[in-house]
Amino acid sequence: MADKGDLGWRLLAGAAAFGAGFVARKAITVGWKQITGKEPPTNPESPEVELAEAIGWAVVTGVGIEVARLLATRAAANRWHNSTGELPAALRTATDKIKNVAS
């Protein structure tokens, strides 16, 4: 069973990642419209969408959303560390875990 700290971290990290992904998707959509002059593909898997456009959209959204989630989770981890004095258990390295056991 997860302890309260673990559950708190999961909720914080999940909320941060969800929010960052949502904002990133909106920003990427606006950027796509400005750069290409057209709406992003709603169904890139469709054969009616040009292959280059479908691949471009997949790469841009995949990388953009994942980078936003990574940065948001790292920021949440920093905030967690500042308020609790230690990183969440899920983010501690093996060396950190050994130091905590030895203390």
Backbone as ProteinMPNN parsed JSONL, in Angstrom:
{"seq_chain_A": "MADKGDLGWRLLAGAAAFGAGFVARKAITVGWKQITGKEPPTNPESPEVELAEAIGWAVVTGVGIEVARLLATRAAANRWHNSTGELPAALRTATDKIKNVAS", "coords_chain_A": {"N_chain_A": [[0.842, -1.185, 0.0], [0.55, 2.206, -0.807], [2.166, 4.912, 0.835], [1.157, 8.057, 2.442], [2.837, 10.095, 1.519], [3.789, 9.054, -0.895], [1.404, 8.814, -2.334], [0.635, 11.498, -2.354], [2.724, 12.575, -3.884], [2.294, 11.262, -6.31], [-0.186, 12.314, -7.052], [0.44, 15.063, -7.257], [2.485, 15.032, -9.255], [1.066, 13.844, -11.358], [-0.981, 15.725, -11.816], [0.565, 17.938, -12.559], [1.822, 16.964, -14.9], [-0.423, 16.41, -16.506], [-1.585, 18.981, -16.767], [0.535, 20.356, -18.023], [0.758, 18.912, -20.414], [-1.731, 19.472, -21.57], [-1.622, 22.295, -21.926], [0.638, 22.44, -23.575], [-0.258, 21.07, -25.862], [-2.239, 22.807, -26.779], [-0.657, 25.086, -27.328], [1.07, 24.055, -29.288], [-0.747, 23.5, -31.301], [-1.617, 26.102, -31.98], [0.841, 27.167, -32.838], [1.348, 25.46, -35.013], [-0.709, 26.223, -36.759], [0.061, 28.877, -37.288], [2.557, 28.537, -38.514], [2.18, 26.709, -40.671], [-0.133, 27.631, -41.815], [-2.514, 26.308, -41.878], [-5.059, 24.178, -40.407], [-4.11, 21.732, -37.921], [-3.724, 18.201, -38.626], [-6.619, 16.305, -37.937], [-6.93, 13.612, -37.868], [-4.308, 11.972, -38.195], [-3.719, 9.393, -39.045], [-5.244, 8.832, -41.224], [-5.412, 8.013, -44.686], [-5.968, 10.148, -46.312], [-4.618, 12.322, -45.383], [-1.606, 13.955, -46.036], [1.452, 12.14, -46.032], [3.871, 13.334, -45.13], [2.89, 15.517, -43.696], [1.402, 14.207, -41.699], [3.433, 12.768, -40.356], [5.049, 14.892, -39.547], [3.286, 16.253, -37.79], [2.931, 14.258, -35.855], [5.55, 13.988, -34.828], [6.112, 16.596, -33.878], [4.029, 17.024, -31.968], [4.394, 14.798, -30.293], [7.068, 15.044, -29.284], [6.955, 17.677, -28.277], [4.853, 17.638, -26.318], [5.788, 15.664, -24.572], [8.22, 16.778, -23.672], [7.213, 19.035, -22.346], [5.765, 17.761, -20.287], [7.86, 16.46, -18.971], [9.399, 18.658, -18.047], [7.496, 19.858, -16.368], [7.085, 17.851, -14.449], [9.629, 17.695, -13.339], [9.787, 20.259, -12.228], [7.755, 20.026, -10.357], [8.915, 18.072, -8.755], [11.085, 19.498, -7.715], [9.697, 21.415, -6.219], [8.446, 19.695, -4.392], [10.705, 18.675, -3.112], [11.701, 21.03, -1.939], [9.678, 21.563, -0.105], [9.482, 19.263, 1.494], [12.026, 18.428, 2.041], [13.245, 16.256, 0.917], [13.586, 14.213, -2.03], [10.822, 12.742, -3.851], [10.1, 9.273, -3.246], [9.971, 7.761, -5.579], [11.701, 9.058, -7.279], [14.207, 9.014, -6.249], [17.638, 8.124, -6.454], [19.477, 5.008, -6.579], [21.756, 5.292, -5.003], [21.018, 7.41, -3.308], [18.969, 6.144, -1.893], [20.383, 4.181, -0.51], [21.971, 5.789, 1.146], [19.962, 6.933, 2.76], [19.026, 4.687, 4.161], [21.297, 3.983, 5.574], [21.52, 6.103, 7.291]], "CA_chain_A": [[0.0, 0.0, 0.0], [1.321, 3.439, -0.898], [1.987, 5.803, 1.978], [0.581, 9.351, 2.076], [3.806, 10.845, 0.726], [3.803, 8.49, -2.236], [0.149, 9.198, -2.964], [0.708, 12.942, -2.588], [3.621, 12.808, -5.011], [1.637, 10.796, -7.536], [-1.214, 13.294, -7.401], [1.107, 16.292, -7.699], [3.149, 14.79, -10.541], [0.033, 13.604, -12.364], [-1.631, 17.0, -12.137], [1.536, 18.764, -13.284], [1.997, 16.401, -16.239], [-1.664, 16.61, -17.253], [-1.691, 20.401, -17.103], [1.577, 20.71, -19.0], [0.385, 18.306, -21.69], [-2.868, 20.22, -22.102], [-1.139, 23.599, -22.388], [1.549, 22.21, -24.702], [-1.065, 20.706, -27.035], [-2.858, 24.047, -27.276], [0.4, 25.928, -27.897], [1.543, 23.419, -30.517], [-1.799, 23.694, -32.308], [-1.534, 27.5, -32.425], [2.083, 27.284, -33.603], [1.178, 24.75, -36.286], [-1.547, 27.064, -37.614], [0.833, 30.043, -37.71], [3.667, 28.152, -39.388], [1.718, 26.068, -41.905], [-1.276, 28.346, -42.373], [-3.718, 25.477, -41.902], [-5.352, 23.415, -39.192], [-3.377, 20.467, -37.825], [-4.573, 17.065, -38.991], [-7.403, 15.754, -36.828], [-6.732, 12.173, -37.895], [-3.102, 11.763, -39.001], [-3.67, 8.027, -39.562], [-6.042, 8.756, -42.44], [-4.656, 8.112, -45.939], [-6.261, 11.425, -46.958], [-3.638, 13.292, -44.881], [-0.29, 13.705, -46.631], [2.341, 11.426, -45.124], [4.811, 14.282, -44.516], [2.139, 16.301, -42.704], [1.073, 13.312, -40.591], [4.667, 12.506, -39.606], [5.43, 16.159, -38.914], [2.395, 16.488, -36.657], [3.239, 13.252, -34.828], [6.843, 14.316, -34.205], [5.992, 17.861, -33.138], [3.2, 16.857, -30.777], [5.008, 13.813, -29.397], [8.223, 15.64, -28.598], [6.536, 18.869, -27.538], [4.073, 17.289, -25.131], [6.629, 14.92, -23.625], [9.153, 17.733, -23.057], [6.427, 19.832, -21.387], [5.492, 16.909, -19.125], [9.127, 16.262, -18.264], [9.731, 19.889, -17.328], [6.518, 20.059, -15.298], [7.349, 16.874, -13.395], [10.865, 18.113, -12.658], [9.449, 21.419, -11.401], [6.993, 19.5, -9.218], [9.876, 17.389, -7.88], [11.807, 20.555, -7.001], [8.78, 21.971, -5.216], [8.305, 18.645, -3.379], [11.967, 18.65, -2.363], [11.781, 22.244, -1.131], [8.711, 21.55, 0.993], [9.647, 18.102, 2.375], [13.434, 18.207, 2.344], [13.775, 15.117, 0.176], [12.89, 13.888, -3.27], [9.861, 11.646, -3.722], [10.753, 7.969, -3.299], [10.037, 7.295, -6.961], [12.748, 9.759, -8.013], [15.511, 8.862, -5.603], [18.548, 7.168, -7.086], [19.874, 3.9, -5.701], [22.722, 5.841, -4.048], [20.249, 8.167, -2.317], [18.236, 5.198, -1.055], [21.36, 3.55, 0.384], [22.338, 6.8, 2.154], [18.852, 7.073, 3.712], [18.982, 3.484, 5.003], [22.47, 4.026, 6.45], [21.38, 7.216, 8.266]], "C_chain_A": [[0.881, 1.239, 0.0], [1.083, 4.291, 0.345], [1.469, 7.161, 1.492], [1.526, 10.176, 1.228], [3.83, 10.37, -0.714], [2.536, 8.882, -2.985], [0.142, 10.693, -3.283], [1.586, 13.265, -3.785], [2.949, 12.4, -6.318], [0.568, 11.778, -7.998], [-0.596, 14.583, -7.935], [1.737, 16.115, -9.071], [2.133, 14.568, -11.656], [-0.66, 14.885, -12.797], [-0.704, 17.899, -12.94], [1.696, 18.273, -14.72], [0.752, 16.612, -17.103], [-1.791, 18.065, -17.704], [-0.697, 20.826, -18.165], [1.245, 20.137, -20.374], [-0.749, 19.053, -22.364], [-2.418, 21.556, -22.692], [-0.233, 23.442, -23.605], [0.762, 21.9, -25.971], [-1.708, 21.951, -27.64], [-1.817, 24.939, -27.96], [0.921, 25.362, -29.219], [0.525, 23.601, -31.635], [-1.76, 25.117, -32.861], [-0.285, 27.703, -33.287], [1.982, 26.629, -34.969], [0.374, 25.611, -37.266], [-0.76, 28.256, -38.145], [1.909, 29.673, -38.721], [3.17, 27.594, -40.719], [0.577, 26.807, -42.586], [-2.531, 27.514, -42.464], [-3.868, 24.728, -40.583], [-4.485, 22.159, -39.138], [-4.296, 19.302, -38.19], [-5.318, 16.514, -37.777], [-7.247, 14.242, -36.751], [-5.511, 11.862, -38.771], [-2.984, 10.359, -39.597], [-4.404, 7.875, -40.894], [-5.16, 8.861, -43.683], [-4.917, 9.419, -46.688], [-5.314, 12.53, -46.502], [-2.285, 12.947, -45.501], [0.636, 13.086, -45.595], [3.294, 12.386, -44.413], [4.12, 15.11, -43.43], [1.817, 15.445, -41.472], [2.301, 13.033, -39.725], [5.118, 13.762, -38.878], [4.595, 16.443, -37.676], [2.709, 15.525, -35.517], [4.534, 13.588, -34.092], [6.718, 15.561, -33.337], [5.169, 17.675, -31.866], [3.835, 15.879, -29.795], [6.152, 14.397, -28.592], [7.787, 16.814, -27.732], [5.793, 18.549, -26.253], [4.944, 16.562, -24.117], [7.652, 15.833, -22.948], [8.417, 18.589, -22.028], [6.131, 19.022, -20.131], [6.749, 16.68, -18.296], [9.486, 17.49, -17.436], [8.773, 20.143, -16.166], [6.761, 19.093, -14.143], [8.612, 17.221, -12.633], [10.603, 19.324, -11.764], [8.659, 20.979, -10.169], [7.923, 18.797, -8.236], [10.697, 18.402, -7.087], [10.943, 21.17, -5.908], [8.588, 20.981, -4.068], [9.543, 18.624, -2.485], [12.083, 19.861, -1.448], [10.824, 22.207, 0.054], [8.91, 20.381, 1.958], [11.09, 17.85, 2.779], [14.051, 16.996, 1.658], [12.967, 14.898, -1.097], [11.835, 12.816, -3.003], [10.587, 10.307, -3.897], [10.925, 7.479, -4.727], [11.185, 7.923, -7.742], [14.133, 9.637, -7.382], [16.348, 7.839, -6.344], [18.887, 6.075, -6.087], [20.854, 4.392, -4.64], [22.013, 6.605, -2.943], [19.525, 7.226, -1.359], [19.177, 4.499, -0.067], [21.761, 4.512, 1.479], [21.238, 6.938, 3.197], [18.759, 5.878, 4.642], [20.129, 3.523, 6.007], [22.322, 5.092, 7.526], [20.583, 6.819, 9.458]], "O_chain_A": [[1.861, 1.301, 0.742], [-0.037, 4.387, 0.846], [1.353, 7.393, 0.288], [1.089, 10.881, 0.318], [3.884, 11.176, -1.643], [2.602, 9.247, -4.159], [-0.303, 11.102, -4.355], [1.245, 14.119, -4.603], [3.031, 13.118, -7.314], [0.433, 12.042, -9.192], [-1.05, 15.128, -8.941], [1.547, 16.95, -9.954], [2.32, 15.05, -12.773], [-0.898, 15.108, -13.984], [-1.136, 18.548, -13.892], [1.705, 19.076, -15.653], [0.856, 16.95, -18.282], [-2.069, 18.344, -18.871], [-1.036, 21.562, -19.091], [1.433, 20.81, -21.388], [-0.739, 19.249, -23.579], [-2.785, 21.905, -23.814], [-0.324, 24.22, -24.555], [1.085, 22.415, -27.042], [-1.72, 22.126, -28.858], [-2.065, 25.48, -29.038], [1.18, 26.113, -30.16], [0.896, 23.832, -32.785], [-1.859, 25.316, -34.071], [-0.349, 28.336, -34.341], [2.468, 27.168, -35.963], [0.72, 25.719, -38.443], [-0.891, 28.613, -39.316], [2.146, 30.411, -39.678], [3.681, 27.963, -41.777], [0.342, 26.637, -43.782], [-3.518, 27.946, -43.058], [-2.948, 24.654, -39.769], [-4.157, 21.584, -40.175], [-5.516, 19.414, -38.071], [-4.724, 16.285, -36.724], [-7.416, 13.655, -35.682], [-5.658, 11.529, -39.947], [-2.231, 10.154, -40.549], [-4.202, 6.892, -41.608], [-4.261, 9.701, -43.736], [-4.169, 9.764, -47.602], [-5.214, 13.567, -47.159], [-1.868, 11.788, -45.493], [0.61, 13.461, -44.423], [3.501, 12.26, -43.206], [4.698, 15.37, -42.375], [1.946, 15.909, -40.339], [2.215, 13.06, -38.498], [5.523, 13.699, -37.718], [5.127, 16.827, -36.635], [2.75, 15.924, -34.353], [4.601, 13.48, -32.867], [7.17, 15.574, -32.192], [5.578, 18.127, -30.796], [3.813, 16.116, -28.587], [6.199, 14.262, -27.369], [8.207, 16.929, -26.581], [6.08, 19.134, -25.209], [4.843, 16.824, -22.919], [7.92, 15.67, -21.757], [8.948, 18.842, -20.947], [6.237, 19.546, -19.022], [6.704, 16.705, -17.066], [9.836, 17.374, -16.262], [9.194, 20.592, -15.1], [6.652, 19.481, -12.98], [8.666, 17.061, -11.414], [11.14, 19.404, -10.66], [8.869, 21.496, -9.071], [7.746, 18.908, -7.023], [10.974, 18.183, -5.908], [11.416, 21.414, -4.798], [8.57, 21.378, -2.903], [9.439, 18.563, -1.26], [12.517, 19.733, -0.303], [11.128, 22.764, 1.109], [8.544, 20.49, 3.128], [11.351, 17.138, 3.749], [15.246, 16.739, 1.802], [11.824, 15.34, -1.216], [11.945, 12.066, -2.033], [11.58, 10.229, -4.62], [11.931, 6.845, -5.046], [11.604, 7.378, -8.763], [15.117, 10.116, -7.945], [15.84, 6.816, -6.804], [18.616, 6.205, -4.893], [20.787, 3.953, -3.492], [22.362, 6.469, -1.77], [19.473, 7.479, -0.156], [18.804, 4.256, 1.081], [21.885, 4.107, 2.634], [21.528, 7.05, 4.389], [18.438, 6.048, 5.818], [19.954, 3.139, 7.163], [22.949, 4.985, 8.58], [20.376, 7.63, 10.36]]}, "name": "protein", "num_of_chains": 1, "seq": "MADKGDLGWRLLAGAAAFGAGFVARKAITVGWKQITGKEPPTNPESPEVELAEAIGWAVVTGVGIEVARLLATRAAANRWHNSTGELPAALRTATDKIKNVAS"}
